[in-house]
Amino acid sequence: METAEEWIGEILTPDDIWQHRINKVLVQCQTPFQELMIVESGTYGKALVLDRRWQTCTGDEFLYHEPLIHTPFVMHGQPRRVLIAGGADGGAAREALKWNDVEEILLVDIDGIAVEACREWLPEIHQGSLNDRRVRIEIADAFDVIAQTRGWDVIIADLTDPIESGPAFKLFTREFFTLCQQALAPGGVFMNQAGSLAPPLITPLAKTLKTISSVFRQTSVVTANVPTYGSPWGLALASDKILDLRPDPNRTDSLLQQSTNGPLKMFDGQALLGLLQSPLYIRNRIAAETEIYTLHQPPRLSRR
């Protein structure tokens, strides 16, 4: 454990850097797939940093994990079998376990060192979910695992950024989204972390949404406002069934009351209705996009 006063700066654009000061380095190592750090920051608590990019932290992770999980769960209505691609920190599994009918969660992450580091150093986030009997952890490539499985009610792609040199870039391609579609049970719902909604950074999100929409019958953006990311964040919601993108808040609240057993900090019927209403510039940018990510033409990102 190293005491330090250091700044981690993420280059958002050629002209903008988003910086976090860290007070202590708890873990720092190079895994076979990425550079991993778990640090203590001053304002937002403990954080997971991968390849020098802020992934999640104890101070505001609920603003990401609650929309990521509860939006597709509400859209499904009664999820029992859930597959999470990524999610090493356990926050997504924690939220999924709040649903009474969930019987099985398969968490597939390529980096076992990251999972174990989060298990040891980020209990505030996973809150025991990584040790729950309903959660099965498989250290493997999610692309390969999802290709061989079927019958999931909800699939969550809780991934790192699609940097070409990183472990997740092929999980943003049409081939992967097609595998997810095939792995879902009838009425299944898919959710994918899709990138920044800031106007100068929205191109990767637009291409991701365009790619997903080439596979699924319906696709929409869910907005997650996570301060430590430096800009509003977009999640891609998709299904082959028609989704109610203007859900009645009272009906959502009733479903949550009947179906969940854990406290929620930001998510309820009114919040969900707002999360689903994208600003005009986002809808216009996605509608104008023509490029589709494939294994032959994958994402090529050097920064967020």
MIFI-879172 format. One line per 2 residues: number of its first residue (from 1); for each residue z, y, x of N, C-alpha, C. Coordinates in nm, 2 decimals. Layout:
BEGIN
NUM	Z:Y:X:Z:Y:X:Z:Y:X | ...
END
This chain:
BEGIN
1	0.00:-0.12:0.09:0.00:0.00:0.00:0.00:0.12:0.09 | -0.09:0.21:0.06:-0.11:0.33:0.15:-0.09:0.46:0.07
3	0.00:0.54:0.13:0.02:0.68:0.07:-0.09:0.77:0.12 | -0.15:0.84:0.03:-0.26:0.93:0.07:-0.28:1.04:-0.02
5	-0.34:1.14:0.03:-0.39:1.25:-0.06:-0.54:1.26:-0.03 | -0.61:1.21:-0.12:-0.76:1.20:-0.09:-0.83:1.23:-0.22
7	-0.95:1.28:-0.21:-1.03:1.30:-0.33:-1.15:1.20:-0.34 | -1.17:1.15:-0.45:-1.28:1.06:-0.48:-1.38:1.15:-0.56
9	-1.49:1.17:-0.50:-1.59:1.26:-0.57:-1.71:1.18:-0.61 | -1.75:1.18:-0.74:-1.87:1.12:-0.79:-1.98:1.22:-0.81
11	-2.09:1.19:-0.75:-2.21:1.28:-0.77:-2.27:1.25:-0.90 | -2.25:1.35:-1.00:-2.31:1.34:-1.13:-2.46:1.38:-1.13
13	-2.49:1.49:-1.07:-2.62:1.53:-1.05:-2.63:1.59:-0.91 | -2.75:1.62:-0.86:-2.77:1.68:-0.73:-2.68:1.81:-0.71
15	-2.64:1.87:-0.82:-2.57:1.99:-0.81:-2.43:1.98:-0.86 | -2.38:1.87:-0.90:-2.25:1.86:-0.96:-2.17:1.74:-0.91
17	-2.05:1.76:-0.87:-1.96:1.65:-0.83:-1.83:1.66:-0.91 | -1.79:1.54:-0.96:-1.67:1.52:-1.04:-1.57:1.46:-0.95
19	-1.45:1.53:-0.93:-1.36:1.48:-0.83:-1.22:1.44:-0.90 | -1.16:1.34:-0.84:-1.03:1.30:-0.88:-0.94:1.29:-0.75
21	-0.83:1.35:-0.76:-0.73:1.34:-0.64:-0.65:1.21:-0.66 | -0.64:1.14:-0.56:-0.55:1.02:-0.56:-0.43:1.04:-0.47
23	-0.32:0.99:-0.51:-0.20:1.01:-0.43:-0.16:0.88:-0.36 | -0.20:0.77:-0.40:-0.17:0.64:-0.34:-0.28:0.54:-0.36
25	-0.31:0.47:-0.25:-0.41:0.36:-0.26:-0.32:0.23:-0.27 | -0.34:0.16:-0.39:-0.26:0.03:-0.41:-0.34:-0.09:-0.35
27	-0.47:-0.09:-0.37:-0.55:-0.20:-0.33:-0.69:-0.14:-0.28 | -0.74:-0.18:-0.17:-0.87:-0.14:-0.13:-0.93:-0.26:-0.05
29	-1.05:-0.31:-0.10:-1.11:-0.42:-0.03:-1.26:-0.42:-0.07 | -1.34:-0.49:0.01:-1.48:-0.52:-0.02:-1.49:-0.66:-0.08
31	-1.52:-0.67:-0.20:-1.55:-0.81:-0.26:-1.69:-0.85:-0.23 | -1.73:-0.97:-0.26:-1.87:-1.01:-0.24:-1.97:-0.93:-0.32
33	-1.92:-0.85:-0.42:-2.01:-0.78:-0.51:-2.00:-0.62:-0.50 | -1.88:-0.57:-0.46:-1.86:-0.43:-0.48:-1.74:-0.39:-0.40
35	-1.73:-0.26:-0.37:-1.60:-0.20:-0.31:-1.50:-0.18:-0.42 | -1.38:-0.23:-0.41:-1.28:-0.22:-0.51:-1.16:-0.14:-0.46
37	-1.12:-0.05:-0.54:-0.99:0.02:-0.52:-0.91:0.03:-0.65 | -0.78:0.02:-0.63:-0.69:0.05:-0.74:-0.60:0.16:-0.68
39	-0.59:0.27:-0.75:-0.52:0.39:-0.69:-0.43:0.45:-0.80 | -0.34:0.54:-0.75:-0.26:0.62:-0.83:-0.31:0.76:-0.83
41	-0.34:0.82:-0.94:-0.39:0.96:-0.95:-0.27:1.04:-1.00 | -0.29:1.17:-0.99:-0.18:1.26:-1.03:-0.17:1.27:-1.18
43	-0.28:1.30:-1.25:-0.28:1.34:-1.39:-0.30:1.22:-1.48 | -0.38:1.12:-1.45:-0.42:1.02:-1.54:-0.36:0.88:-1.50
45	-0.27:0.87:-1.41:-0.21:0.74:-1.38:-0.29:0.66:-1.28 | -0.27:0.52:-1.30:-0.34:0.43:-1.21:-0.48:0.40:-1.26
47	-0.57:0.38:-1.16:-0.71:0.37:-1.20:-0.78:0.26:-1.12 | -0.88:0.20:-1.18:-0.97:0.11:-1.11:-1.10:0.18:-1.07
49	-1.13:0.17:-0.94:-1.25:0.24:-0.89:-1.34:0.14:-0.82 | -1.46:0.13:-0.87:-1.56:0.03:-0.81:-1.68:0.11:-0.75
51	-1.71:0.08:-0.63:-1.82:0.15:-0.56:-1.80:0.30:-0.57 | -1.68:0.34:-0.56:-1.64:0.49:-0.56:-1.67:0.55:-0.69
53	-1.68:0.47:-0.80:-1.70:0.52:-0.93:-1.58:0.49:-1.02 | -1.52:0.59:-1.09:-1.41:0.57:-1.17:-1.44:0.48:-1.29
55	-1.37:0.37:-1.31:-1.40:0.28:-1.41:-1.31:0.29:-1.53 | -1.18:0.30:-1.51:-1.08:0.30:-1.61:-0.95:0.35:-1.55
57	-0.87:0.41:-1.63:-0.73:0.45:-1.58:-0.63:0.45:-1.70 | -0.51:0.43:-1.66:-0.41:0.41:-1.76:-0.39:0.53:-1.86
59	-0.43:0.65:-1.81:-0.40:0.77:-1.89:-0.50:0.80:-2.01 | -0.62:0.74:-2.00:-0.71:0.77:-2.11:-0.80:0.65:-2.14
61	-0.77:0.53:-2.09:-0.86:0.41:-2.12:-0.87:0.38:-2.27 | -0.77:0.41:-2.35:-0.78:0.38:-2.49:-0.89:0.46:-2.56
63	-0.93:0.57:-2.50:-1.04:0.65:-2.56:-1.17:0.58:-2.54 | -1.18:0.48:-2.45:-1.30:0.40:-2.42:-1.28:0.26:-2.49
65	-1.17:0.19:-2.47:-1.16:0.05:-2.51:-1.15:0.04:-2.66 | -1.08:0.14:-2.73:-1.07:0.12:-2.88:-1.21:0.14:-2.95
67	-1.29:0.24:-2.91:-1.42:0.24:-2.98:-1.51:0.12:-2.94 | -1.50:0.08:-2.81:-1.58:-0.03:-2.76:-1.56:-0.16:-2.84
69	-1.43:-0.19:-2.88:-1.40:-0.31:-2.95:-1.40:-0.29:-3.10 | -1.33:-0.20:-3.15:-1.30:-0.19:-3.29:-1.43:-0.15:-3.37
71	-1.52:-0.07:-3.31:-1.64:-0.04:-3.38:-1.72:-0.16:-3.42 | -1.76:-0.25:-3.32:-1.83:-0.37:-3.37:-1.75:-0.47:-3.45
73	-1.62:-0.47:-3.43:-1.53:-0.56:-3.51:-1.53:-0.51:-3.65 | -1.52:-0.38:-3.68:-1.53:-0.33:-3.82:-1.66:-0.36:-3.88
75	-1.77:-0.35:-3.80:-1.90:-0.37:-3.85:-1.92:-0.52:-3.88 | -1.86:-0.61:-3.81:-1.87:-0.75:-3.84:-1.78:-0.78:-3.96
77	-1.65:-0.74:-3.96:-1.56:-0.76:-4.07:-1.46:-0.87:-4.04 | -1.50:-0.98:-3.98:-1.40:-1.09:-3.96:-1.44:-1.17:-3.84
79	-1.43:-1.11:-3.72:-1.47:-1.18:-3.60:-1.37:-1.28:-3.56 | -1.42:-1.40:-3.52:-1.34:-1.51:-3.48:-1.37:-1.54:-3.33
81	-1.49:-1.54:-3.29:-1.53:-1.58:-3.16:-1.60:-1.46:-3.09 | -1.54:-1.42:-2.97:-1.58:-1.30:-2.91:-1.61:-1.33:-2.76
83	-1.72:-1.28:-2.71:-1.76:-1.29:-2.57:-1.76:-1.15:-2.51 | -1.69:-1.14:-2.40:-1.69:-1.01:-2.33:-1.75:-1.03:-2.19
85	-1.86:-0.96:-2.16:-1.92:-0.97:-2.03:-1.87:-0.85:-1.95 | -1.81:-0.88:-1.84:-1.73:-0.78:-1.76:-1.59:-0.78:-1.81
87	-1.53:-0.65:-1.82:-1.40:-0.64:-1.87:-1.29:-0.69:-1.78 | -1.31:-0.68:-1.65:-1.21:-0.74:-1.56:-1.07:-0.68:-1.58
89	-1.06:-0.55:-1.62:-0.93:-0.49:-1.64:-0.85:-0.54:-1.75 | -0.91:-0.61:-1.85:-0.84:-0.67:-1.96:-0.82:-0.58:-2.08
91	-0.86:-0.45:-2.07:-0.85:-0.36:-2.18:-0.92:-0.40:-2.31 | -1.05:-0.45:-2.29:-1.13:-0.49:-2.40:-1.06:-0.62:-2.47
93	-1.02:-0.71:-2.39:-0.95:-0.83:-2.44:-0.83:-0.79:-2.52 | -0.75:-0.70:-2.46:-0.63:-0.65:-2.53:-0.66:-0.60:-2.67
95	-0.76:-0.52:-2.68:-0.79:-0.47:-2.81:-0.85:-0.57:-2.91 | -0.92:-0.67:-2.85:-0.98:-0.77:-2.94:-0.87:-0.86:-2.99
97	-0.76:-0.88:-2.92:-0.65:-0.97:-2.96:-0.57:-0.91:-3.07 | -0.59:-0.78:-3.10:-0.52:-0.72:-3.21:-0.58:-0.76:-3.35
99	-0.69:-0.83:-3.35:-0.75:-0.88:-3.48:-0.70:-1.01:-3.51 | -0.64:-1.03:-3.63:-0.57:-1.15:-3.66:-0.66:-1.28:-3.66
101	-0.79:-1.26:-3.70:-0.87:-1.38:-3.71:-0.94:-1.42:-3.58 | -0.92:-1.35:-3.47:-0.98:-1.38:-3.34:-0.91:-1.51:-3.29
103	-1.00:-1.61:-3.27:-0.95:-1.74:-3.23:-0.98:-1.77:-3.08 | -1.09:-1.71:-3.03:-1.14:-1.74:-2.90:-1.20:-1.61:-2.84
105	-1.17:-1.58:-2.71:-1.23:-1.48:-2.64:-1.27:-1.54:-2.50 | -1.40:-1.53:-2.48:-1.45:-1.58:-2.34:-1.48:-1.45:-2.26
107	-1.41:-1.43:-2.16:-1.43:-1.31:-2.07:-1.51:-1.36:-1.95 | -1.63:-1.31:-1.93:-1.71:-1.36:-1.82:-1.73:-1.24:-1.72
109	-1.68:-1.25:-1.60:-1.69:-1.15:-1.50:-1.73:-1.22:-1.37 | -1.83:-1.15:-1.30:-1.88:-1.21:-1.18:-1.79:-1.20:-1.06
111	-1.69:-1.11:-1.07:-1.60:-1.08:-0.95:-1.46:-1.12:-0.98 | -1.42:-1.24:-0.93:-1.29:-1.29:-0.95:-1.18:-1.21:-0.88
113	-1.22:-1.15:-0.77:-1.12:-1.07:-0.70:-1.08:-0.95:-0.78 | -1.18:-0.89:-0.85:-1.15:-0.78:-0.94:-1.06:-0.82:-1.05
115	-1.08:-0.93:-1.11:-1.00:-0.98:-1.22:-0.85:-1.00:-1.17 | -0.84:-1.06:-1.06:-0.70:-1.09:-1.01:-0.63:-0.96:-0.97
117	-0.71:-0.86:-0.91:-0.65:-0.73:-0.87:-0.60:-0.66:-1.00 | -0.68:-0.66:-1.10:-0.64:-0.60:-1.23:-0.52:-0.67:-1.29
119	-0.52:-0.80:-1.29:-0.41:-0.88:-1.34:-0.28:-0.83:-1.27 | -0.28:-0.82:-1.14:-0.16:-0.78:-1.07:-0.12:-0.64:-1.08
121	-0.22:-0.55:-1.07:-0.19:-0.41:-1.05:-0.21:-0.32:-1.17 | -0.27:-0.37:-1.28:-0.30:-0.29:-1.40:-0.24:-0.35:-1.52
123	-0.11:-0.40:-1.52:-0.06:-0.45:-1.64:-0.05:-0.35:-1.76 | -0.04:-0.23:-1.73:-0.04:-0.12:-1.83:-0.17:-0.13:-1.92
125	-0.28:-0.18:-1.86:-0.40:-0.18:-1.93:-0.42:-0.32:-2.00 | -0.41:-0.43:-1.93:-0.43:-0.56:-1.99:-0.32:-0.60:-2.08
127	-0.20:-0.56:-2.05:-0.08:-0.59:-2.14:-0.07:-0.74:-2.17 | -0.10:-0.82:-2.07:-0.08:-0.96:-2.09:-0.20:-1.03:-2.15
129	-0.31:-0.96:-2.18:-0.43:-1.02:-2.25:-0.49:-1.12:-2.16 | -0.49:-1.10:-2.02:-0.56:-1.19:-1.93:-0.49:-1.32:-1.92
131	-0.37:-1.33:-1.97:-0.29:-1.45:-1.97:-0.27:-1.51:-2.11 | -0.33:-1.45:-2.21:-0.32:-1.50:-2.35:-0.39:-1.64:-2.37
133	-0.34:-1.73:-2.44:-0.39:-1.86:-2.46:-0.53:-1.86:-2.53 | -0.56:-1.75:-2.60:-0.69:-1.74:-2.67:-0.80:-1.69:-2.58
135	-0.76:-1.64:-2.46:-0.86:-1.58:-2.37:-0.89:-1.68:-2.26 | -1.02:-1.71:-2.25:-1.07:-1.80:-2.14:-1.15:-1.72:-2.04
137	-1.11:-1.72:-1.92:-1.18:-1.64:-1.82:-1.27:-1.73:-1.73 | -1.40:-1.69:-1.72:-1.49:-1.76:-1.65:-1.55:-1.67:-1.54
139	-1.54:-1.70:-1.42:-1.59:-1.62:-1.31:-1.73:-1.67:-1.28 | -1.83:-1.59:-1.33:-1.97:-1.63:-1.33:-2.06:-1.51:-1.36
141	-2.18:-1.53:-1.35:-2.28:-1.43:-1.39:-2.30:-1.44:-1.54 | -2.27:-1.33:-1.61:-2.28:-1.33:-1.75:-2.43:-1.36:-1.80
143	-2.52:-1.32:-1.72:-2.66:-1.35:-1.76:-2.68:-1.50:-1.78 | -2.63:-1.58:-1.68:-2.64:-1.73:-1.69:-2.56:-1.79:-1.80
145	-2.44:-1.74:-1.81:-2.35:-1.80:-1.91:-2.40:-1.77:-2.05 | -2.44:-1.65:-2.08:-2.49:-1.62:-2.22:-2.62:-1.69:-2.25
147	-2.69:-1.72:-2.15:-2.82:-1.80:-2.17:-2.79:-1.94:-2.23 | -2.67:-1.99:-2.20:-2.63:-2.13:-2.24:-2.53:-2.14:-2.35
149	-2.50:-2.04:-2.42:-2.40:-2.04:-2.52:-2.45:-1.98:-2.65 | -2.39:-2.02:-2.76:-2.43:-1.98:-2.90:-2.31:-1.96:-2.99
151	-2.33:-1.89:-3.10:-2.23:-1.89:-3.20:-2.12:-1.78:-3.19 | -2.15:-1.67:-3.12:-2.05:-1.57:-3.10:-2.06:-1.46:-3.22
153	-1.95:-1.42:-3.27:-1.95:-1.32:-3.37:-1.98:-1.18:-3.32 | -1.92:-1.15:-3.20:-1.93:-1.03:-3.14:-1.95:-1.05:-2.99
155	-2.05:-0.98:-2.93:-2.06:-0.98:-2.78:-2.04:-0.84:-2.73 | -1.96:-0.82:-2.63:-1.93:-0.69:-2.57:-1.98:-0.69:-2.43
157	-2.06:-0.60:-2.39:-2.10:-0.59:-2.25:-2.03:-0.47:-2.20 | -1.91:-0.50:-2.13:-1.82:-0.40:-2.08:-1.85:-0.40:-1.93
159	-1.96:-0.33:-1.89:-2.01:-0.34:-1.75:-2.00:-0.22:-1.67 | -2.01:-0.24:-1.54:-2.03:-0.13:-1.44:-2.16:-0.06:-1.46
161	-2.19:0.05:-1.40:-2.32:0.12:-1.41:-2.43:0.02:-1.35 | -2.55:0.04:-1.41:-2.66:-0.05:-1.36:-2.72:0.00:-1.23
163	-2.64:0.00:-1.13:-2.70:0.04:-1.00:-2.77:-0.08:-0.94 | -2.89:-0.05:-0.89:-2.98:-0.16:-0.85:-2.91:-0.26:-0.74
165	-2.83:-0.20:-0.65:-2.76:-0.28:-0.55:-2.64:-0.34:-0.60 | -2.59:-0.31:-0.72:-2.47:-0.36:-0.78:-2.49:-0.48:-0.86
167	-2.38:-0.54:-0.91:-2.39:-0.67:-0.98:-2.43:-0.66:-1.12 | -2.45:-0.55:-1.18:-2.48:-0.54:-1.33:-2.62:-0.50:-1.37
169	-2.71:-0.46:-1.28:-2.83:-0.40:-1.32:-2.91:-0.49:-1.41 | -2.92:-0.62:-1.39:-3.00:-0.70:-1.47:-2.94:-0.73:-1.61
171	-2.82:-0.68:-1.63:-2.76:-0.69:-1.76:-2.79:-0.57:-1.85 | -2.88:-0.49:-1.81:-2.93:-0.38:-1.89:-3.08:-0.40:-1.92
173	-3.13:-0.52:-1.91:-3.27:-0.55:-1.93:-3.30:-0.61:-2.06 | -3.43:-0.61:-2.10:-3.46:-0.67:-2.23:-3.44:-0.82:-2.23
175	-3.45:-0.88:-2.11:-3.43:-1.03:-2.11:-3.28:-1.06:-2.14 | -3.19:-0.98:-2.08:-3.05:-1.00:-2.11:-3.02:-0.97:-2.26
177	-3.07:-0.86:-2.31:-3.04:-0.83:-2.45:-3.09:-0.94:-2.54 | -3.20:-1.00:-2.51:-3.26:-1.11:-2.59:-3.17:-1.23:-2.58
179	-3.11:-1.26:-2.47:-3.01:-1.37:-2.46:-2.89:-1.34:-2.55 | -2.85:-1.22:-2.55:-2.73:-1.18:-2.63:-2.77:-1.20:-2.78
181	-2.88:-1.16:-2.82:-2.93:-1.17:-2.96:-2.93:-1.32:-3.00 | -2.98:-1.41:-2.91:-2.98:-1.55:-2.94:-2.85:-1.61:-2.94
183	-2.75:-1.56:-2.86:-2.62:-1.61:-2.85:-2.53:-1.58:-2.97 | -2.57:-1.47:-3.05:-2.49:-1.43:-3.16:-2.51:-1.52:-3.28
185	-2.40:-1.54:-3.36:-2.41:-1.61:-3.48:-2.48:-1.52:-3.58 | -2.53:-1.57:-3.70:-2.58:-1.48:-3.80:-2.48:-1.38:-3.84
187	-2.53:-1.25:-3.85:-2.44:-1.14:-3.88:-2.36:-1.09:-3.76 | -2.39:-1.14:-3.64:-2.32:-1.10:-3.52:-2.36:-0.96:-3.48
189	-2.27:-0.90:-3.40:-2.28:-0.76:-3.36:-2.27:-0.75:-3.21 | -2.35:-0.67:-3.15:-2.35:-0.65:-3.00:-2.31:-0.51:-2.97
191	-2.23:-0.49:-2.86:-2.19:-0.36:-2.81:-2.20:-0.35:-2.66 | -2.26:-0.24:-2.61:-2.29:-0.23:-2.47:-2.25:-0.09:-2.42
193	-2.18:-0.08:-2.31:-2.16:0.05:-2.25:-2.29:0.10:-2.19 | -2.33:0.22:-2.23:-2.47:0.26:-2.21:-2.49:0.38:-2.12
195	-2.38:0.46:-2.09:-2.40:0.57:-1.99:-2.36:0.70:-2.05 | -2.38:0.80:-1.97:-2.35:0.94:-2.00:-2.43:1.00:-2.11
197	-2.37:1.09:-2.19:-2.44:1.16:-2.30:-2.46:1.31:-2.25 | -2.43:1.35:-2.13:-2.45:1.48:-2.09:-2.60:1.50:-2.08
199	-2.65:1.62:-2.12:-2.80:1.64:-2.13:-2.87:1.61:-2.00 | -2.82:1.65:-1.88:-2.90:1.62:-1.76:-2.89:1.47:-1.72
201	-2.80:1.40:-1.78:-2.78:1.26:-1.74:-2.82:1.15:-1.84 | -2.88:1.20:-1.95:-2.90:1.11:-2.06:-3.01:1.01:-2.05
203	-3.10:1.03:-1.95:-3.22:0.94:-1.94:-3.18:0.79:-1.93 | -3.09:0.75:-1.85:-3.06:0.60:-1.85:-3.01:0.55:-1.98
205	-2.93:0.63:-2.05:-2.88:0.59:-2.18:-3.00:0.57:-2.28 | -3.09:0.67:-2.28:-3.21:0.67:-2.37:-3.29:0.54:-2.34
207	-3.31:0.51:-2.21:-3.39:0.39:-2.18:-3.31:0.26:-2.22 | -3.18:0.26:-2.20:-3.10:0.14:-2.24:-3.11:0.13:-2.39
209	-3.09:0.23:-2.47:-3.10:0.22:-2.62:-3.24:0.18:-2.66 | -3.35:0.23:-2.59:-3.48:0.19:-2.63:-3.50:0.05:-2.60
211	-3.45:0.00:-2.49:-3.46:-0.14:-2.46:-3.39:-0.23:-2.56 | -3.27:-0.19:-2.59:-3.19:-0.27:-2.69:-3.27:-0.27:-2.83
213	-3.32:-0.16:-2.87:-3.39:-0.15:-3.00:-3.52:-0.23:-3.00 | -3.57:-0.27:-2.88:-3.69:-0.35:-2.88:-3.65:-0.50:-2.91
215	-3.52:-0.53:-2.91:-3.47:-0.66:-2.94:-3.41:-0.67:-3.07 | -3.31:-0.58:-3.10:-3.23:-0.59:-3.23:-3.30:-0.51:-3.34
217	-3.27:-0.55:-3.46:-3.32:-0.48:-3.58:-3.27:-0.34:-3.59 | -3.14:-0.32:-3.56:-3.08:-0.19:-3.57:-2.99:-0.16:-3.45
219	-3.01:-0.03:-3.40:-2.93:0.01:-3.28:-2.89:0.16:-3.31 | -2.76:0.19:-3.26:-2.71:0.32:-3.28:-2.62:0.35:-3.16
221	-2.59:0.48:-3.14:-2.50:0.53:-3.04:-2.37:0.56:-3.09 | -2.27:0.51:-3.02:-2.13:0.54:-3.05:-2.08:0.63:-2.94
223	-2.01:0.74:-2.97:-1.96:0.84:-2.87:-1.82:0.81:-2.83 | -1.79:0.80:-2.70:-1.66:0.78:-2.65:-1.63:0.90:-2.56
225	-1.53:0.98:-2.59:-1.50:1.10:-2.51:-1.38:1.06:-2.42 | -1.42:1.03:-2.29:-1.32:0.99:-2.19:-1.31:1.09:-2.08
227	-1.21:1.17:-2.07:-1.20:1.28:-1.98:-1.23:1.25:-1.84 | -1.18:1.13:-1.79:-1.20:1.10:-1.65:-1.34:1.06:-1.61
229	-1.43:1.04:-1.71:-1.57:1.01:-1.68:-1.65:1.14:-1.65 | -1.60:1.26:-1.68:-1.67:1.38:-1.65:-1.77:1.42:-1.75
231	-1.80:1.34:-1.85:-1.89:1.38:-1.95:-1.87:1.28:-2.07 | -1.91:1.32:-2.19:-1.90:1.22:-2.30:-1.98:1.10:-2.27
233	-1.93:0.99:-2.32:-1.99:0.86:-2.29:-2.05:0.79:-2.41 | -2.16:0.72:-2.39:-2.23:0.65:-2.50:-2.22:0.50:-2.49
235	-2.19:0.44:-2.61:-2.19:0.30:-2.63:-2.30:0.26:-2.73 | -2.37:0.15:-2.70:-2.48:0.11:-2.78:-2.43:0.00:-2.88
237	-2.45:0.02:-3.00:-2.41:-0.07:-3.11:-2.54:-0.13:-3.17 | -2.55:-0.26:-3.18:-2.67:-0.32:-3.22:-2.64:-0.45:-3.31
239	-2.73:-0.48:-3.40:-2.72:-0.60:-3.48:-2.86:-0.63:-3.54 | -2.88:-0.75:-3.59:-2.99:-0.78:-3.67:-2.96:-0.77:-3.82
241	-2.84:-0.74:-3.85:-2.81:-0.71:-3.99:-2.80:-0.56:-4.00 | -2.82:-0.51:-4.12:-2.81:-0.36:-4.15:-2.66:-0.32:-4.14
243	-2.64:-0.22:-4.05:-2.51:-0.17:-4.03:-2.49:-0.04:-4.11 | -2.37:-0.02:-4.17:-2.33:0.10:-4.24:-2.29:0.20:-4.13
245	-2.37:0.30:-4.10:-2.34:0.40:-4.00:-2.27:0.52:-4.06 | -2.24:0.52:-4.19:-2.16:0.62:-4.25:-2.05:0.55:-4.33
247	-1.97:0.47:-4.26:-1.87:0.39:-4.34:-1.76:0.48:-4.40 | -1.72:0.44:-4.52:-1.61:0.51:-4.59:-1.48:0.49:-4.51
249	-1.42:0.61:-4.47:-1.29:0.60:-4.40:-1.18:0.52:-4.46 | -1.17:0.53:-4.59:-1.07:0.46:-4.67:-1.09:0.31:-4.66
251	-1.21:0.26:-4.67:-1.24:0.12:-4.66:-1.21:0.07:-4.52 | -1.25:0.15:-4.42:-1.22:0.11:-4.28:-1.07:0.10:-4.26
253	-0.99:0.20:-4.31:-0.85:0.19:-4.29:-0.79:0.07:-4.36 | -0.84:0.04:-4.48:-0.79:-0.08:-4.55:-0.82:-0.21:-4.47
255	-0.94:-0.22:-4.41:-0.98:-0.34:-4.33:-0.89:-0.35:-4.21 | -0.86:-0.23:-4.14:-0.78:-0.24:-4.02:-0.63:-0.28:-4.06
257	-0.59:-0.23:-4.17:-0.45:-0.26:-4.21:-0.44:-0.41:-4.24 | -0.54:-0.47:-4.30:-0.53:-0.61:-4.34:-0.56:-0.70:-4.22
259	-0.64:-0.66:-4.12:-0.70:-0.75:-4.02:-0.64:-0.73:-3.89 | -0.56:-0.63:-3.86:-0.51:-0.60:-3.72:-0.36:-0.60:-3.72
261	-0.31:-0.63:-3.60:-0.16:-0.64:-3.59:-0.11:-0.55:-3.47 | -0.19:-0.47:-3.41:-0.14:-0.39:-3.30:-0.16:-0.24:-3.32
263	-0.09:-0.16:-3.25:-0.11:-0.01:-3.27:-0.24:0.04:-3.22 | -0.29:0.14:-3.29:-0.42:0.20:-3.24:-0.38:0.35:-3.22
265	-0.43:0.41:-3.11:-0.40:0.54:-3.07:-0.50:0.64:-3.12 | -0.63:0.60:-3.12:-0.73:0.70:-3.16:-0.83:0.65:-3.27
267	-0.83:0.52:-3.30:-0.93:0.46:-3.39:-0.87:0.44:-3.53 | -0.94:0.50:-3.63:-0.92:0.48:-3.77:-1.04:0.51:-3.84
269	-1.04:0.51:-3.98:-1.16:0.52:-4.05:-1.23:0.66:-4.03 | -1.15:0.76:-4.02:-1.21:0.90:-4.00:-1.27:0.91:-3.86
271	-1.20:0.85:-3.76:-1.25:0.86:-3.62:-1.38:0.78:-3.61 | -1.39:0.66:-3.67:-1.51:0.58:-3.67:-1.63:0.66:-3.73
273	-1.61:0.72:-3.84:-1.72:0.80:-3.90:-1.77:0.90:-3.81 | -1.68:0.97:-3.74:-1.72:1.07:-3.64:-1.79:1.01:-3.52
275	-1.74:0.90:-3.47:-1.80:0.83:-3.35:-1.94:0.80:-3.37 | -1.98:0.77:-3.49:-2.12:0.72:-3.52:-2.22:0.83:-3.55
277	-2.17:0.96:-3.55:-2.26:1.07:-3.59:-2.30:1.14:-3.46 | -2.42:1.10:-3.41:-2.47:1.16:-3.28:-2.53:1.29:-3.30
279	-2.51:1.38:-3.20:-2.58:1.51:-3.21:-2.73:1.50:-3.20 | -2.80:1.60:-3.25:-2.94:1.60:-3.26:-3.01:1.57:-3.13
281	-2.97:1.64:-3.02:-3.04:1.62:-2.89:-3.04:1.48:-2.84 | -2.93:1.40:-2.88:-2.93:1.26:-2.84:-3.03:1.18:-2.92
283	-3.03:1.20:-3.05:-3.12:1.13:-3.13:-3.27:1.16:-3.10 | -3.29:1.28:-3.07:-3.43:1.32:-3.03:-3.47:1.26:-2.90
285	-3.38:1.26:-2.80:-3.41:1.21:-2.67:-3.44:1.06:-2.68 | -3.36:0.98:-2.75:-3.38:0.84:-2.77:-3.51:0.81:-2.84
287	-3.54:0.89:-2.94:-3.66:0.87:-3.02:-3.78:0.89:-2.93 | -3.77:0.98:-2.83:-3.89:1.02:-2.75:-3.91:0.92:-2.63
289	-3.81:0.84:-2.61:-3.82:0.75:-2.49:-3.92:0.64:-2.51 | -3.99:0.60:-2.41:-4.09:0.49:-2.42:-4.07:0.38:-2.32
291	-3.99:0.40:-2.22:-3.97:0.30:-2.12:-3.87:0.19:-2.16 | -3.90:0.07:-2.13:-3.81:-0.04:-2.15:-3.77:-0.11:-2.02
293	-3.64:-0.13:-2.00:-3.60:-0.20:-1.88:-3.63:-0.35:-1.89 | -3.68:-0.41:-1.79:-3.70:-0.55:-1.78:-3.66:-0.60:-1.64
295	-3.66:-0.73:-1.62:-3.62:-0.78:-1.48:-3.73:-0.73:-1.38 | -3.85:-0.71:-1.42:-3.95:-0.67:-1.33:-3.95:-0.51:-1.31
297	-3.89:-0.44:-1.41:-3.88:-0.30:-1.40:-3.73:-0.26:-1.44 | -3.64:-0.30:-1.36:-3.50:-0.28:-1.39:-3.45:-0.13:-1.37
299	-3.33:-0.10:-1.42:-3.28:0.04:-1.39:-3.27:0.06:-1.24 | -3.30:0.18:-1.20:-3.30:0.23:-1.06:-3.22:0.35:-1.06
301	-3.08:0.33:-1.04:-2.99:0.45:-1.05:-2.92:0.46:-0.91 | -2.91:0.58:-0.86:-2.83:0.60:-0.74:-2.70:0.67:-0.78
303	-2.69:0.72:-0.90:-2.56:0.78:-0.94:-2.56:0.79:-1.10 | -2.45:0.83:-1.15:-2.44:0.84:-1.30:-2.53:0.95:-1.35
END
